[in-house]
Amino acid sequence: MNRKCLIPALLVILSVCSLTGCAPREKTLLLPDLYTLDPESEDPATGEDFTVKKIYTYSYETSPALDQSASLKGCGEHEVSVIANEENTDGQMPLLRQVDYRYGFYDTSGQSKTPWEEPQKVLHPIFWRLWSPYEASEEGEADAGEDLLYGIEKMLLSPDGKKMLVYARAESWDNYFVWFYDFETQTPYTLYQGAPPKEGEAKGAFSPSGRWVSFDTTGSLHQKLILLYDCRKDRLDEGEESFVSIDEFSSFYPPDDTLPIVEAASQLIWETGLFDRSGQAGLLTVIQEYDKSVLAIESYSLPPDDPELAYTENSYYLYGTPESMPYFRYALDVKSNHVYYLYDVSRMWSTDLTHGTSGIKTDFSHAVLDFLRLDSGDCLLLCTQDANAYNIKATVNLTNPDPFTLQKEWDISSVDLYLYSSEDESERLLYKDLRNVIRMEYDETTRRILVETSGDGTLKRRQCVILEL
C-alpha cells in the first residue's frame, strides 16, 4: 500500500476505534447463536404473518428456585430482560439485566440492578444470602452473628421481570416469610410472616398486566381472604408498616384489595390465577370435586364507585373430568369472558363463564403440553410427538404439573413449537426439537416469541430461544 492510501486508512481505523469506545460494556463473552431460516421453509401465514425470520439463543445460569427468569414485556425491539448470576462473583450474585442479543448480549442499561449491592443496608438476610446458601463451619456451628437462617422455597417473577415474590422458611425455627421485591426501587417488603402452609405450598400469582399480585391464592396461609396488592403503589419503609395479625404467630402487610376464599371442604383446589378487569383484580379458581366434576369459579372486584357490591362471582362446570385432564392448562379471554382449556392432551374446549354455555371443540394433531392463546384467536402450542405423552396418568390431588415437570417425569424427549390458525384450523411448525421447556411468551408489541428452556435438564442452567417474526 502506498503512502497516500495508508493515511486515509489509518484515519478510518481511528474513527472506528473512537466509536467503539462509546458502545455498552459487554457483560458476557458468550455470543448468541443466530439462525436464519431458508426462504423455502417460510410458508405464508394466514391473517397475521408468523413467518420466523431470525432465531437467537442465549445460555446463562440463574437460581433453580425461579420458575421464570426471562421476559420480553417492556423491552425494546431486540432486547430481553434476564435474571442471571453475575460471572465476576463466582456465579453467586444475581443481576437483572436488559440486554441486546444482536451484539453479543450487551447490557443496554449499563447498570446492574440488584438488592445485594449493599447488603448491610438490607434488613432481611434473604436478600444477600439468596444465591449463596448458608454453609456451616467445620464444627457445624453457625458463623458469629448468624441468628436467623433462611431456606428459599421458591421465587415468582412478575410478567415484566421487574418484581418478584420470595418464599422462605426460617431454618432455626418453623417460621415462614414472603417478601415482595421491586428491582426498580431496590426495596424489599415483608408481605407475610408466621406459620407455614398447613398443606402443600403457598401459591402466589401476578396478574397478566403485572399490576396486581397475591402471595396466597388458595388460602393456605390466610384462611379467610385472598390478599391483593397493587404493584404500582409505593410501600412504607420497612419497620413503619402496621401489620395485621391473623393469630398470635402470623401477620400480613395490609392489602389494597381482597377477594373471598373459595370454600374447598368437599373439593380440591386444582389451579388458580389472577386476571385484570377494568383496572381491578380477579381470581379464577378451578377445583376438582369428589364426584369427578371440574368447577371453575370466577370472582373479581368491582370498581370502587359501586356502592352496593365489592365483588361478583360466577361459577360453572367445565367439560371433562380429572381423569381426562392429566394436567390443567387454560387461557381466560376477559373481553368475552370465555375460558379456554385442554380437556385432554390433544383437544381444547371453551366455556362462557357469564352464561355457562359451551363453545367449540378444537382438535390438535399432537399432544399439547402447554398453549398460549393470542388475541387473534390463534394459539401457540408446545406439542410433542412422544408416545409417552398419551400415557400420562391423571391423579386427583392438589398438584398441576408444569410442562418442565411433565417432560422430566414422563421421559418426554423433545417438544415442538407450533402455531395453530383459528381461521383454517391448520398447524404450522415454528421450531422443532426443543428440550426441557419451562415456559413460553409472546410479545405483541415487538412480535417476538420467547421459549425458556433448561440447558442441561436442571433449573439452574437456562437457555432463551427468541424467534423474531
C-alpha positions as a Markdown table, in Angstrom:
| # | Residue | x | y | z |
|---|---|---|---|---|
| 1 | Met | 0.0 | 0.0 | 0.0 |
| 2 | Asn | 1.5 | 3.4 | -0.9 |
| 3 | Arg | 1.7 | 6.4 | 1.5 |
| 4 | Lys | -1.3 | 8.2 | 0.0 |
| 5 | Cys | -3.6 | 5.2 | 0.7 |
| 6 | Leu | -2.1 | 4.5 | 4.1 |
| 7 | Ile | -3.1 | 7.8 | 5.7 |
| 8 | Pro | -6.9 | 7.6 | 4.9 |
| 9 | Ala | -6.9 | 4.0 | 6.1 |
| 10 | Leu | -5.4 | 5.0 | 9.4 |
| 11 | Leu | -8.0 | 7.8 | 9.8 |
| 12 | Val | -10.8 | 5.3 | 9.2 |
| 13 | Ile | -9.4 | 2.9 | 11.7 |
| 14 | Leu | -9.0 | 5.6 | 14.4 |
| 15 | Ser | -12.6 | 6.8 | 13.8 |
| 16 | Val | -14.0 | 3.3 | 14.2 |
| 17 | Cys | -12.0 | 2.8 | 17.4 |
| 18 | Ser | -13.3 | 6.1 | 18.9 |
| 19 | Leu | -16.9 | 5.0 | 18.2 |
| 20 | Thr | -16.5 | 1.6 | 19.7 |
| 21 | Gly | -15.4 | 3.2 | 22.9 |
| 22 | Cys | -19.0 | 4.5 | 23.3 |
| 23 | Ala | -20.5 | 1.1 | 23.0 |
| 24 | Pro | -22.1 | -0.5 | 26.1 |
| 25 | Arg | -19.9 | -2.7 | 28.2 |
| 26 | Glu | -20.1 | -6.3 | 27.2 |
| 27 | Lys | -21.5 | -8.4 | 30.0 |
| 28 | Thr | -20.5 | -11.8 | 28.7 |
| 29 | Leu | -18.2 | -13.4 | 26.2 |
| 30 | Leu | -20.8 | -15.8 | 25.0 |
| 31 | Leu | -22.1 | -14.7 | 21.6 |
| 32 | Pro | -25.7 | -15.7 | 20.8 |
| 33 | Asp | -26.3 | -18.4 | 18.3 |
| 34 | Leu | -28.1 | -16.9 | 15.2 |
| 35 | Tyr | -30.2 | -18.9 | 12.7 |
| 36 | Thr | -31.8 | -17.6 | 9.6 |
| 37 | Leu | -34.5 | -19.8 | 8.1 |
| 38 | Asp | -34.3 | -20.7 | 4.4 |
| 39 | Pro | -37.0 | -18.9 | 2.3 |
| 40 | Glu | -38.3 | -22.3 | 1.2 |
| 41 | Ser | -39.2 | -23.2 | 4.8 |
| 42 | Glu | -41.3 | -20.0 | 5.2 |
| 43 | Asp | -44.9 | -20.8 | 4.5 |
| 44 | Pro | -47.3 | -17.9 | 4.1 |
| 45 | Ala | -49.3 | -17.3 | 7.3 |
| 46 | Thr | -53.0 | -16.8 | 7.4 |
| 47 | Gly | -54.0 | -13.5 | 8.9 |
| 48 | Glu | -51.1 | -12.0 | 10.8 |
| 49 | Asp | -47.7 | -13.1 | 9.4 |
| 50 | Phe | -46.0 | -15.5 | 11.7 |
| 51 | Thr | -43.1 | -16.3 | 9.4 |
| 52 | Val | -40.0 | -16.8 | 11.6 |
| 53 | Lys | -37.2 | -14.6 | 10.2 |
| 54 | Lys | -34.4 | -15.0 | 12.7 |
| 55 | Ile | -33.8 | -17.1 | 15.8 |
| 56 | Tyr | -31.4 | -16.3 | 18.6 |
| 57 | Thr | -30.3 | -18.5 | 21.5 |
| 58 | Tyr | -28.6 | -17.4 | 24.7 |
| 59 | Ser | -27.5 | -19.5 | 27.7 |
| 60 | Tyr | -26.9 | -18.3 | 31.3 |
| 61 | Glu | -27.2 | -19.5 | 34.9 |
| 62 | Thr | -29.7 | -18.4 | 37.5 |
| 63 | Ser | -31.4 | -19.7 | 40.6 |
| 64 | Pro | -33.3 | -23.1 | 40.4 |
| 65 | Ala | -35.9 | -21.6 | 42.7 |
| 66 | Leu | -37.1 | -19.3 | 39.8 |
| 67 | Asp | -39.9 | -20.5 | 37.7 |
| 68 | Gln | -39.3 | -17.7 | 35.2 |
| 69 | Ser | -36.0 | -15.9 | 34.6 |
| 70 | Ala | -36.5 | -14.1 | 31.3 |
| 71 | Ser | -39.1 | -11.7 | 29.9 |
| 72 | Leu | -39.8 | -9.7 | 26.7 |
| 73 | Lys | -42.5 | -7.5 | 28.2 |
| 74 | Gly | -41.5 | -3.8 | 28.3 |
| 75 | Cys | -38.2 | -4.5 | 26.5 |
| 76 | Gly | -37.0 | -2.8 | 23.2 |
| 77 | Glu | -37.3 | -4.4 | 19.8 |
| 78 | His | -34.1 | -6.5 | 20.1 |
| 79 | Glu | -33.9 | -6.7 | 23.9 |
| 80 | Val | -34.7 | -9.3 | 26.6 |
| 81 | Ser | -34.7 | -9.0 | 30.4 |
| 82 | Val | -33.0 | -11.8 | 32.3 |
| 83 | Ile | -32.1 | -12.6 | 35.9 |
| 84 | Ala | -28.7 | -14.2 | 35.6 |
| 85 | Asn | -25.8 | -14.9 | 38.0 |
| 86 | Glu | -23.0 | -12.4 | 38.0 |
| 87 | Glu | -20.0 | -14.0 | 36.4 |
| 88 | Asn | -17.5 | -11.9 | 38.3 |
| 89 | Thr | -18.6 | -13.1 | 41.8 |
| 90 | Asp | -18.2 | -16.9 | 41.5 |
| 91 | Gly | -21.6 | -17.1 | 39.9 |
| 92 | Gln | -23.4 | -16.2 | 43.1 |
| 93 | Met | -24.7 | -12.7 | 42.7 |
| 94 | Pro | -28.0 | -12.3 | 40.8 |
| 95 | Leu | -28.4 | -9.4 | 38.4 |
| 96 | Leu | -31.4 | -8.1 | 36.5 |
| 97 | Arg | -30.0 | -7.3 | 33.0 |
| 98 | Gln | -31.7 | -5.9 | 30.0 |
| 99 | Val | -29.6 | -7.0 | 27.1 |
| 100 | Asp | -29.4 | -6.6 | 23.3 |
| 101 | Tyr | -28.9 | -10.0 | 21.8 |
| 102 | Arg | -27.8 | -8.8 | 18.4 |
| 103 | Tyr | -24.4 | -7.7 | 19.6 |
| 104 | Gly | -23.3 | -10.5 | 21.9 |
| 105 | Phe | -25.9 | -9.6 | 24.5 |
| 106 | Tyr | -24.6 | -6.1 | 25.6 |
| 107 | Asp | -26.2 | -4.6 | 28.6 |
| 108 | Thr | -28.4 | -1.7 | 27.3 |
| 109 | Ser | -28.8 | 0.0 | 30.6 |
| 110 | Gly | -25.1 | 0.0 | 31.6 |
| 111 | Gln | -26.2 | -0.6 | 35.2 |
| 112 | Ser | -26.9 | -3.7 | 37.1 |
| 113 | Lys | -29.8 | -3.7 | 39.4 |
| 114 | Thr | -29.7 | -5.9 | 42.5 |
| 115 | Pro | -30.6 | -5.7 | 46.1 |
| 116 | Trp | -27.4 | -7.4 | 47.1 |
| 117 | Glu | -25.0 | -4.5 | 46.2 |
| 118 | Glu | -25.1 | -3.1 | 49.7 |
| 119 | Pro | -26.2 | -6.0 | 51.9 |
| 120 | Gln | -25.6 | -4.1 | 55.2 |
| 121 | Lys | -28.5 | -1.8 | 54.2 |
| 122 | Val | -31.0 | -4.6 | 53.6 |
| 123 | Leu | -33.0 | -5.6 | 56.6 |
| 124 | His | -33.6 | -9.2 | 55.6 |
| 125 | Pro | -30.7 | -11.5 | 55.3 |
| 126 | Ile | -32.6 | -13.3 | 52.5 |
| 127 | Phe | -31.6 | -10.5 | 50.1 |
| 128 | Trp | -27.9 | -11.1 | 50.3 |
| 129 | Arg | -27.7 | -14.8 | 51.0 |
| 130 | Leu | -30.3 | -15.7 | 48.4 |
| 131 | Trp | -27.9 | -17.1 | 45.8 |
| 132 | Ser | -25.3 | -18.1 | 48.4 |
| 133 | Pro | -26.9 | -20.6 | 50.7 |
| 134 | Tyr | -25.6 | -20.7 | 54.3 |
| 135 | Glu | -22.7 | -23.1 | 54.8 |
| 136 | Ala | -21.9 | -24.4 | 58.3 |
| 137 | Ser | -18.4 | -24.2 | 59.7 |
| 138 | Glu | -16.3 | -27.4 | 60.2 |
| 139 | Glu | -17.6 | -27.6 | 63.8 |
| 140 | Gly | -21.2 | -27.5 | 62.4 |
| 141 | Glu | -21.9 | -24.2 | 64.2 |
| 142 | Ala | -23.3 | -21.0 | 62.6 |
| 143 | Asp | -21.0 | -18.1 | 62.0 |
| 144 | Ala | -20.8 | -15.4 | 64.6 |
| 145 | Gly | -23.8 | -13.1 | 64.4 |
| 146 | Glu | -25.9 | -15.5 | 62.4 |
| 147 | Asp | -29.1 | -15.7 | 64.4 |
| 148 | Leu | -31.6 | -16.4 | 61.6 |
| 149 | Leu | -31.1 | -18.6 | 58.5 |
| 150 | Tyr | -33.4 | -18.9 | 55.6 |
| 151 | Gly | -34.2 | -21.7 | 53.2 |
| 152 | Ile | -35.5 | -20.5 | 49.9 |
| 153 | Glu | -38.5 | -22.5 | 48.7 |
| 154 | Lys | -39.4 | -20.6 | 45.5 |
| 155 | Met | -39.3 | -17.3 | 43.8 |
| 156 | Leu | -42.0 | -15.9 | 41.5 |
| 157 | Leu | -41.2 | -13.3 | 38.9 |
| 158 | Ser | -43.7 | -10.7 | 37.5 |
| 159 | Pro | -44.6 | -10.7 | 33.8 |
| 160 | Asp | -42.2 | -7.9 | 33.1 |
| 161 | Gly | -39.4 | -9.4 | 35.1 |
| 162 | Lys | -39.1 | -6.3 | 37.3 |
| 163 | Lys | -40.7 | -7.6 | 40.5 |
| 164 | Met | -40.5 | -10.8 | 42.5 |
| 165 | Leu | -42.1 | -12.7 | 45.3 |
| 166 | Val | -39.7 | -14.7 | 47.5 |
| 167 | Tyr | -40.9 | -17.5 | 49.7 |
| 168 | Ala | -38.6 | -18.6 | 52.5 |
| 169 | Arg | -38.6 | -20.7 | 55.7 |
| 170 | Ala | -36.5 | -19.9 | 58.7 |
| 171 | Glu | -34.3 | -22.9 | 59.4 |
| 172 | Ser | -33.8 | -22.2 | 63.1 |
| 173 | Trp | -37.5 | -22.5 | 63.9 |
| 174 | Asp | -40.7 | -23.2 | 62.0 |
| 175 | Asn | -41.4 | -19.7 | 60.7 |
| 176 | Tyr | -42.4 | -18.7 | 57.2 |
| 177 | Phe | -41.8 | -15.5 | 55.3 |
| 178 | Val | -43.0 | -14.0 | 52.0 |
| 179 | Trp | -41.2 | -10.9 | 50.6 |
| 180 | Phe | -42.1 | -8.6 | 47.7 |
| 181 | Tyr | -39.1 | -7.1 | 45.9 |
| 182 | Asp | -39.1 | -4.3 | 43.3 |
| 183 | Phe | -35.9 | -4.3 | 41.2 |
| 184 | Glu | -36.5 | -0.7 | 40.1 |
| 185 | Thr | -36.7 | 0.7 | 43.6 |
| 186 | Gln | -34.4 | -2.0 | 45.0 |
| 187 | Thr | -36.5 | -2.2 | 48.2 |
| 188 | Pro | -37.8 | -5.4 | 49.8 |
| 189 | Tyr | -41.1 | -5.5 | 51.7 |
| 190 | Thr | -42.4 | -8.2 | 54.0 |
| 191 | Leu | -45.9 | -9.3 | 53.0 |
| 192 | Tyr | -46.3 | -12.2 | 55.4 |
| 193 | Gln | -44.5 | -13.7 | 58.4 |
| 194 | Gly | -45.7 | -16.5 | 60.6 |
| 195 | Ala | -46.8 | -20.1 | 60.4 |
| 196 | Pro | -46.0 | -22.1 | 57.2 |
| 197 | Pro | -48.7 | -23.5 | 54.9 |
| 198 | Lys | -50.7 | -26.3 | 56.6 |
| 199 | Glu | -50.7 | -28.4 | 53.4 |
| 200 | Gly | -48.5 | -28.3 | 50.3 |
| 201 | Glu | -47.0 | -24.9 | 49.5 |
| 202 | Ala | -48.3 | -21.4 | 49.2 |
| 203 | Lys | -49.2 | -20.4 | 45.7 |
| 204 | Gly | -48.8 | -16.8 | 44.5 |
| 205 | Ala | -49.6 | -15.1 | 41.3 |
| 206 | Phe | -49.2 | -11.9 | 39.4 |
| 207 | Ser | -52.0 | -10.6 | 37.1 |
| 208 | Pro | -51.1 | -10.6 | 33.3 |
| 209 | Ser | -50.6 | -6.8 | 33.3 |
| 210 | Gly | -48.3 | -7.1 | 36.4 |
| 211 | Arg | -50.3 | -4.6 | 38.3 |
| 212 | Trp | -51.8 | -7.0 | 40.9 |
| 213 | Val | -50.1 | -9.6 | 43.0 |
| 214 | Ser | -51.2 | -12.1 | 45.7 |
| 215 | Phe | -48.8 | -14.3 | 47.7 |
| 216 | Asp | -51.6 | -16.8 | 48.5 |
| 217 | Thr | -54.3 | -17.6 | 46.0 |
| 218 | Thr | -55.5 | -20.8 | 47.7 |
| 219 | Gly | -55.9 | -19.7 | 51.3 |
| 220 | Ser | -53.1 | -21.9 | 52.6 |
| 221 | Leu | -51.6 | -19.0 | 54.7 |
| 222 | His | -54.7 | -16.9 | 55.2 |
| 223 | Gln | -57.8 | -19.0 | 55.7 |
| 224 | Lys | -60.4 | -16.2 | 55.2 |
| 225 | Leu | -59.4 | -13.8 | 52.4 |
| 226 | Ile | -57.3 | -13.6 | 49.2 |
| 227 | Leu | -55.0 | -10.6 | 49.8 |
| 228 | Leu | -54.3 | -8.4 | 46.8 |
| 229 | Tyr | -51.6 | -5.8 | 46.4 |
| 230 | Asp | -51.3 | -3.1 | 43.8 |
| 231 | Cys | -47.7 | -3.2 | 42.5 |
| 232 | Arg | -48.0 | 0.5 | 41.3 |
| 233 | Lys | -48.3 | 1.8 | 44.8 |
| 234 | Asp | -45.4 | 3.0 | 47.0 |
| 235 | Arg | -45.0 | 1.0 | 50.1 |
| 236 | Leu | -43.9 | 2.2 | 53.5 |
| 237 | Asp | -40.3 | 1.8 | 54.6 |
| 238 | Glu | -39.6 | -1.5 | 56.5 |
| 239 | Gly | -40.5 | -1.1 | 60.2 |
| 240 | Glu | -43.2 | 1.6 | 59.6 |
| 241 | Glu | -46.0 | -0.8 | 58.5 |
| 242 | Ser | -48.9 | -1.6 | 60.6 |
| 243 | Phe | -49.1 | -5.3 | 60.2 |
| 244 | Val | -52.5 | -7.1 | 60.6 |
| 245 | Ser | -52.4 | -10.1 | 62.9 |
| 246 | Ile | -54.0 | -13.4 | 61.8 |
| 247 | Asp | -53.3 | -15.1 | 65.1 |
| 248 | Glu | -50.6 | -14.9 | 67.8 |
| 249 | Phe | -48.0 | -16.3 | 65.4 |
| 250 | Ser | -48.8 | -14.8 | 61.9 |
| 251 | Ser | -49.4 | -11.4 | 60.4 |
| 252 | Phe | -49.5 | -9.8 | 57.0 |
| 253 | Tyr | -49.0 | -6.4 | 55.3 |
| 254 | Pro | -52.3 | -4.6 | 54.8 |
| 255 | Pro | -53.7 | -5.4 | 51.3 |
| 256 | Asp | -55.0 | -2.9 | 48.7 |
| 257 | Asp | -58.0 | -5.2 | 47.9 |
| 258 | Thr | -59.4 | -8.6 | 48.9 |
| 259 | Leu | -61.4 | -11.4 | 47.4 |
| 260 | Pro | -63.2 | -14.2 | 49.3 |
| 261 | Ile | -61.6 | -17.6 | 49.7 |
| 262 | Val | -63.1 | -20.5 | 47.8 |
| 263 | Glu | -64.5 | -23.0 | 50.3 |
| 264 | Ala | -63.0 | -26.3 | 49.5 |
| 265 | Ala | -64.3 | -28.6 | 52.2 |
| 266 | Ser | -65.7 | -31.2 | 49.7 |
| 267 | Gln | -63.3 | -30.4 | 46.8 |
| 268 | Leu | -59.7 | -29.9 | 45.9 |
| 269 | Ile | -58.3 | -26.6 | 44.6 |
| 270 | Trp | -56.5 | -27.6 | 41.4 |
| 271 | Glu | -55.4 | -24.3 | 39.7 |
| 272 | Thr | -55.7 | -20.6 | 40.5 |
| 273 | Gly | -54.7 | -17.5 | 38.6 |
| 274 | Leu | -55.2 | -13.7 | 38.7 |
| 275 | Phe | -56.6 | -11.6 | 35.8 |
| 276 | Asp | -57.2 | -7.9 | 35.1 |
| 277 | Arg | -60.7 | -6.5 | 34.5 |
| 278 | Ser | -61.5 | -2.8 | 34.3 |
| 279 | Gly | -58.4 | -1.9 | 36.4 |
| 280 | Gln | -59.4 | -4.3 | 39.2 |
| 281 | Ala | -58.1 | -7.7 | 40.1 |
| 282 | Gly | -59.9 | -11.0 | 39.5 |
| 283 | Leu | -59.3 | -14.6 | 40.5 |
| 284 | Leu | -60.0 | -17.8 | 38.6 |
| 285 | Thr | -60.1 | -20.9 | 40.7 |
| 286 | Val | -60.5 | -24.4 | 39.2 |
| 287 | Ile | -61.4 | -27.2 | 41.6 |
| 288 | Gln | -61.8 | -30.9 | 41.4 |
| 289 | Glu | -64.9 | -32.2 | 43.1 |
| 290 | Tyr | -65.1 | -35.6 | 44.6 |
| 291 | Asp | -67.8 | -36.6 | 42.2 |
| 292 | Lys | -65.2 | -36.2 | 39.4 |
| 293 | Ser | -66.6 | -32.9 | 38.2 |
| 294 | Val | -64.4 | -29.9 | 37.4 |
| 295 | Leu | -65.8 | -26.5 | 38.5 |
| 296 | Ala | -64.5 | -23.0 | 37.5 |
| 297 | Ile | -65.2 | -20.2 | 39.9 |
| 298 | Glu | -64.6 | -16.6 | 38.7 |
| 299 | Ser | -64.5 | -13.8 | 41.3 |
| 300 | Tyr | -63.4 | -10.2 | 40.7 |
| 301 | Ser | -63.6 | -6.9 | 42.4 |
| 302 | Leu | -65.9 | -4.2 | 41.1 |
| 303 | Pro | -64.9 | -0.6 | 40.6 |
| 304 | Pro | -64.6 | 1.4 | 43.8 |
| 305 | Asp | -67.6 | 3.7 | 42.8 |
| 306 | Asp | -70.0 | 0.8 | 43.1 |
| 307 | Pro | -71.7 | 1.4 | 46.4 |
| 308 | Glu | -73.5 | -1.9 | 46.8 |
| 309 | Leu | -71.2 | -4.7 | 45.9 |
| 310 | Ala | -67.4 | -5.2 | 46.5 |
| 311 | Tyr | -67.1 | -8.1 | 44.1 |
| 312 | Thr | -69.0 | -10.5 | 41.9 |
| 313 | Glu | -68.7 | -14.3 | 41.4 |
| 314 | Asn | -69.6 | -16.7 | 38.6 |
| 315 | Ser | -69.2 | -20.5 | 38.7 |
| 316 | Tyr | -69.8 | -23.1 | 36.0 |
| 317 | Tyr | -68.8 | -26.7 | 35.5 |
| 318 | Leu | -66.3 | -27.4 | 32.7 |
| 319 | Tyr | -66.4 | -30.1 | 30.1 |
| 320 | Gly | -64.4 | -33.2 | 31.1 |
| 321 | Thr | -63.2 | -34.9 | 34.2 |
| 322 | Pro | -60.0 | -35.0 | 36.2 |
| 323 | Glu | -59.3 | -38.4 | 34.6 |
| 324 | Ser | -59.5 | -36.9 | 31.1 |
| 325 | Met | -57.3 | -33.9 | 32.2 |
| 326 | Pro | -54.0 | -35.2 | 33.5 |
| 327 | Tyr | -52.9 | -31.6 | 33.8 |
| 328 | Phe | -54.9 | -28.4 | 33.5 |
| 329 | Arg | -53.9 | -25.7 | 31.0 |
| 330 | Tyr | -56.2 | -22.7 | 30.4 |
| 331 | Ala | -56.4 | -19.2 | 29.0 |
| 332 | Leu | -59.0 | -16.6 | 30.0 |
| 333 | Asp | -60.4 | -14.2 | 27.4 |
| 334 | Val | -61.5 | -11.3 | 29.7 |
| 335 | Lys | -63.4 | -9.5 | 26.9 |
| 336 | Ser | -65.7 | -12.4 | 26.0 |
| 337 | Asn | -65.3 | -14.0 | 29.5 |
| 338 | His | -64.6 | -17.4 | 27.9 |
| 339 | Val | -62.1 | -19.7 | 29.5 |
| 340 | Tyr | -60.2 | -22.0 | 27.0 |
| 341 | Tyr | -58.8 | -25.2 | 28.4 |
| 342 | Leu | -57.4 | -28.6 | 27.5 |
| 343 | Tyr | -59.9 | -31.3 | 28.4 |
| 344 | Asp | -57.5 | -33.9 | 27.3 |
| 345 | Val | -53.9 | -33.9 | 25.9 |
| 346 | Ser | -54.9 | -33.0 | 22.3 |
| 347 | Arg | -58.3 | -31.2 | 22.5 |
| 348 | Met | -59.4 | -27.8 | 23.7 |
| 349 | Trp | -62.8 | -26.7 | 24.8 |
| 350 | Ser | -64.2 | -23.3 | 25.9 |
| 351 | Thr | -66.8 | -22.3 | 28.4 |
| 352 | Asp | -68.7 | -19.0 | 28.7 |
| 353 | Leu | -68.3 | -18.0 | 32.4 |
| 354 | Thr | -71.1 | -15.5 | 32.1 |
| 355 | His | -73.8 | -17.7 | 30.9 |
| 356 | Gly | -72.4 | -21.2 | 31.4 |
| 357 | Thr | -72.6 | -22.2 | 27.7 |
| 358 | Ser | -70.0 | -24.3 | 26.0 |
| 359 | Gly | -68.0 | -23.3 | 23.0 |
| 360 | Ile | -66.5 | -25.1 | 20.1 |
| 361 | Lys | -64.2 | -28.1 | 20.4 |
| 362 | Thr | -60.7 | -27.7 | 18.9 |
| 363 | Asp | -58.7 | -30.8 | 17.9 |
| 364 | Phe | -54.9 | -30.7 | 17.7 |
| 365 | Ser | -52.7 | -33.1 | 15.7 |
| 366 | His | -50.3 | -33.8 | 18.6 |
| 367 | Ala | -50.3 | -33.9 | 22.3 |
| 368 | Val | -50.1 | -30.4 | 23.8 |
| 369 | Leu | -48.1 | -29.8 | 27.0 |
| 370 | Asp | -49.0 | -26.1 | 27.0 |
| 371 | Phe | -50.6 | -23.4 | 24.9 |
| 372 | Leu | -50.7 | -19.6 | 24.6 |
| 373 | Arg | -53.9 | -18.1 | 23.2 |
| 374 | Leu | -53.4 | -14.9 | 21.2 |
| 375 | Asp | -55.9 | -12.0 | 20.8 |
| 376 | Ser | -56.5 | -13.1 | 17.2 |
| 377 | Gly | -57.8 | -16.5 | 18.4 |
| 378 | Asp | -54.7 | -18.3 | 17.1 |
| 379 | Cys | -52.7 | -20.4 | 19.6 |
| 380 | Leu | -49.0 | -21.1 | 20.1 |
| 381 | Leu | -48.7 | -24.8 | 21.0 |
| 382 | Leu | -45.9 | -26.7 | 22.8 |
| 383 | Cys | -46.5 | -30.1 | 21.2 |
| 384 | Thr | -44.8 | -33.4 | 21.4 |
| 385 | Gln | -45.0 | -36.5 | 19.2 |
| 386 | Asp | -43.6 | -38.7 | 22.0 |
| 387 | Ala | -46.0 | -41.5 | 22.7 |
| 388 | Asn | -45.4 | -41.2 | 26.4 |
| 389 | Ala | -47.5 | -38.0 | 26.4 |
| 390 | Tyr | -50.6 | -40.1 | 25.8 |
| 391 | Asn | -49.8 | -42.3 | 28.8 |
| 392 | Ile | -49.7 | -39.5 | 31.3 |
| 393 | Lys | -52.0 | -40.6 | 34.1 |
| 394 | Ala | -54.4 | -38.2 | 35.8 |
| 395 | Thr | -54.2 | -38.1 | 39.6 |
| 396 | Val | -56.9 | -36.5 | 41.7 |
| 397 | Asn | -54.7 | -34.4 | 44.0 |
| 398 | Leu | -53.6 | -30.9 | 44.6 |
| 399 | Thr | -50.9 | -30.8 | 42.0 |
| 400 | Asn | -51.0 | -29.4 | 38.5 |
| 401 | Pro | -47.6 | -30.3 | 36.9 |
| 402 | Asp | -46.0 | -27.7 | 34.7 |
| 403 | Pro | -44.5 | -28.6 | 31.3 |
| 404 | Phe | -41.0 | -29.0 | 32.6 |
| 405 | Thr | -42.1 | -31.5 | 35.3 |
| 406 | Leu | -44.2 | -33.4 | 32.7 |
| 407 | Gln | -41.1 | -33.8 | 30.5 |
| 408 | Lys | -38.9 | -35.0 | 33.3 |
| 409 | Glu | -41.4 | -37.4 | 35.0 |
| 410 | Trp | -42.7 | -38.9 | 31.8 |
| 411 | Asp | -39.5 | -39.0 | 29.9 |
| 412 | Ile | -40.7 | -36.8 | 27.0 |
| 413 | Ser | -37.6 | -36.3 | 24.9 |
| 414 | Ser | -38.5 | -33.2 | 22.8 |
| 415 | Val | -41.1 | -30.6 | 22.3 |
| 416 | Asp | -42.0 | -28.7 | 19.1 |
| 417 | Leu | -43.4 | -25.2 | 18.8 |
| 418 | Tyr | -46.5 | -24.8 | 16.5 |
| 419 | Leu | -48.8 | -22.0 | 15.5 |
| 420 | Tyr | -52.5 | -23.1 | 15.3 |
| 421 | Ser | -54.6 | -20.9 | 13.0 |
| 422 | Ser | -58.2 | -20.5 | 14.0 |
| 423 | Glu | -59.1 | -19.3 | 10.5 |
| 424 | Asp | -58.3 | -22.5 | 8.6 |
| 425 | Glu | -57.6 | -24.9 | 11.6 |
| 426 | Ser | -54.1 | -25.5 | 10.3 |
| 427 | Glu | -50.9 | -26.0 | 12.3 |
| 428 | Arg | -47.5 | -24.6 | 11.3 |
| 429 | Leu | -44.2 | -25.8 | 12.7 |
| 430 | Leu | -42.2 | -22.8 | 14.0 |
| 431 | Tyr | -39.4 | -24.5 | 15.9 |
| 432 | Lys | -38.5 | -28.2 | 16.2 |
| 433 | Asp | -36.8 | -30.3 | 18.9 |
| 434 | Leu | -36.9 | -28.1 | 22.0 |
| 435 | Arg | -35.6 | -29.8 | 25.1 |
| 436 | Asn | -36.6 | -29.3 | 28.7 |
| 437 | Val | -39.1 | -26.5 | 28.0 |
| 438 | Ile | -40.0 | -24.4 | 31.0 |
| 439 | Arg | -42.4 | -21.7 | 29.6 |
| 440 | Met | -43.1 | -19.6 | 26.5 |
| 441 | Glu | -44.1 | -15.9 | 26.0 |
| 442 | Tyr | -45.3 | -13.8 | 23.1 |
| 443 | Asp | -44.8 | -10.1 | 22.9 |
| 444 | Glu | -47.3 | -8.5 | 20.5 |
| 445 | Thr | -45.6 | -5.1 | 20.5 |
| 446 | Thr | -42.3 | -6.4 | 19.1 |
| 447 | Arg | -43.8 | -9.6 | 17.6 |
| 448 | Arg | -41.3 | -12.0 | 19.2 |
| 449 | Ile | -41.7 | -15.4 | 20.8 |
| 450 | Leu | -39.6 | -16.4 | 23.8 |
| 451 | Val | -39.2 | -20.0 | 24.8 |
| 452 | Glu | -37.3 | -20.5 | 28.1 |
| 453 | Thr | -35.7 | -23.9 | 28.4 |
| 454 | Ser | -33.2 | -25.7 | 30.7 |
| 455 | Gly | -29.9 | -26.1 | 29.1 |
| 456 | Asp | -28.9 | -29.3 | 30.9 |
| 457 | Gly | -32.1 | -30.6 | 32.5 |
| 458 | Thr | -31.7 | -28.6 | 35.7 |
| 459 | Leu | -33.4 | -25.3 | 36.5 |
| 460 | Lys | -30.1 | -23.6 | 37.3 |
| 461 | Arg | -28.8 | -23.6 | 33.7 |
| 462 | Arg | -31.3 | -21.8 | 31.4 |
| 463 | Gln | -31.5 | -21.0 | 27.7 |
| 464 | Cys | -33.6 | -18.4 | 25.9 |
| 465 | Val | -34.8 | -19.2 | 22.4 |
| 466 | Ile | -36.0 | -16.0 | 20.8 |
| 467 | Leu | -37.9 | -16.1 | 17.5 |
| 468 | Glu | -38.2 | -12.8 | 15.6 |
| 469 | Leu | -41.2 | -12.8 | 13.3 |
